Amino acid sequence: TFADRAAADSASVSRAEVVAAVRAAEQSESWAEAFVATQVWGYGVTGYGPYRTRQVLAQPSAEAVLTEAVSLLVDEGAVAAYEVLHTLDGLGPAFLTKFLYFAGQALSDVKGPRPLILDSVLAGVLRRHATKVGRAVGYEWSEAVAKWIWRDSGWSSHRYDVYLRWMYAANERLAAASIDWPTTPDVLELALFSAVWDPE
């Protein structure tokens, strides 16, 4: 879908374009194509993106795992889909959640909260926030616990569930406050990622 961008010196792909590409891949039932679109967006201009994406898709079970994950996303929710995707070698949480996020945006209906992206930048924000909140109530050990819970990678499906619950709850609080806040939690995810909003 984005092959024409490869010739440009500086090309960009928007979230909306990836959602459209995933919807098109859904029509042809090619979740591998959808996966590639999400990875193009996720890796951006990083030179090793094509290599890592190829490694994931070279696994004999890759297409079946992607298909099962999407089916689970619809029937059981993001956490079940996360667990299945985690079985693919070389596909870490930061990039599997990008696939889940865009699949969740493209599909008309999914079970439970729609997936959000979780990467080391977002984990770092949550780590700092958890440390500050813990210290505010007198827990001097809060930094050590926050470092363990919100480490830079390797989050379990349980931790992803905690992340989704927190993000949706925080977004509801922001939307209910007297500020003009959008109602979609992926705006909060983007605000935290890009450091335009600090929960502290």
N, C-alpha and C positions, 0 to 999 in steps of 0.2 A: 504493500500500500504506500509506503513512504520511500520507495526506491528512487524517486526523482530528487529527493532531498540529499542523497549521497553525493551528487555532483556539485552541490553548492558548498562554498567555503564556510558559510555560517548558516545553518538551517535550523529551524525550530519546529516543534510539533506541539500543538496545544492539547490540553486535556479533552476538549470537545472533539478534536480530530481523532484522538485515540478511541474515545467512546464510539464514534462513527465507524471506525475501523473494526472494533470489536463487534458491533452490531452486524456489520457486513460479514464478518467471519462466522458469526452465529448462524446466519442464513445458509452458509455453505457447510455448516457443522465442522469447521476447521478451527478447533481451539488452539492448535499450534500457531496458526496465523494470528489469532488474537493475542497469543502470548508474545509473539515477536513484536507486534505493535506496542504492547505495554513495555517491553524491554527497550525498544528504541527510545521511547519517552523517558524511561527510567535512567538509562545509561547516558543519554544525551551525547555529548561529544567525546565521552570517554572511549579511548581506543580499544579497550579490551571487552567492550560490550558484545560485539558480534561473536567473539571467541567463546565467551561464557554462555551466551544464549545457544550457540551451536552445541556446546557440551551438554547442556540440559536436554535439548531436543534430540540428541543422538542416542539417548537411552531408549531401549526397546519399549519401555512402559510409558514413555513421556506423554504421548497422545492420549492413552487410556487414563492416565492419572489426571491430566488436565480436564478431560471430559467428566471423569468422576467428581472432581472438585467442583465443577460448575453445577452438576446435578445435586451434589450435597449442599451447595450454596442455596439453591432453590428450595430443597426439601427440608434441610436441617439447620442451615445457617452458616455464617462465616467461620465459626470456630471449627466445625467439622471439616469444612473445605480446607482450612489452614492445616489441619492435621494431615490430610491426604497429600497436599502439596509438599509438605515438609519431608516426604519420603523420597523426593527427587534429589539425587546427588548434585551438589553445586548450586542449588537454588536456596538461598538463604531467606530469612524472614523479610528483609527489606524489599527484595524483588518479588517474592511470592505474594506479598501484600499489595504490591502494585498491580499484579495480575488480578487479584481478588477485587481490588477497588474498582478497576475498570470493568470487570465482568459484572460487578454489582451495580454499576452505573448504567450499563448497556441493557441488562435484563429488565423486563417489565416488573418482575416480582421476585423477591428473595425472602427467605425466612429470617425473621428477626432484624436486627439493625444491619444496614448496608455496611460492607467492609470499608475500612479506612486504611491508609498507608501507615506503617510503623517502621521507622528506620532509626539509625543511631542518633540523628539530630533530634528527633522527637523524643527518643528515650533520654537523651541528655537534658532536655527541658523538663521532663517528668522527674528525673533524678534530682535536679536542683530544686524543683517545687516540693517534692516529698521531703527532702532534707530540711528545707526552710519550715515547712509545716510541722515536722517532727520536733525541731528545735524550739519552735514557738510554744509547744505544749510541754517542753521540758525533757524531751528524749534526746540525750546527748549522743546516743548511738544511732540516731536517725540517718546520718550520712553513710555509715557503713552498710546499713540495711538497704538504703536507697541505691547505693552502688551495686549491690548484689541483685536487687529486684529489677532495676532499670539499667542493666549493663548494656554495652554497645551492640550486642547481637545475641543470637541463640535463644530467643524467647520461646517459651513453651506455648502451646495452644491456650493453656490456662491464663498465661500472662497476656496473650492477645485478647482474650475475653475481658480481662480486667481493664485493659487499655480501652477497648470499645465502650465498655460500661462507663468509664470515667469521662471519655470524650463526649459521649451522648449526654451524660448528666451535666457536665460543664457547659455544653452548648445550650441545654435547656435553661440553665440558670442565667446565662448571658442573654438569651432571647427574652426571658421574663423580666430582666432588669430594665431600667429606664433608658437604656442605650439603644441605638438603632443597629441591632445585630441580626445578620441573616439567619435563617432557620436551618441551614444545612451544616452538619458538623464537619464536612470536608473544608469549609471555609475556616473553621477553627484549626483544623490540622494544618492548613496552608499558613495561617497566621503564626502558629507556633513554629513551624518549620523555618519560615523566613524571618523570624524574630521581629515581626511587626506588632506582636502582642505578647506580653510576658505575664504568665499567671501569677507571678510573685508580686 
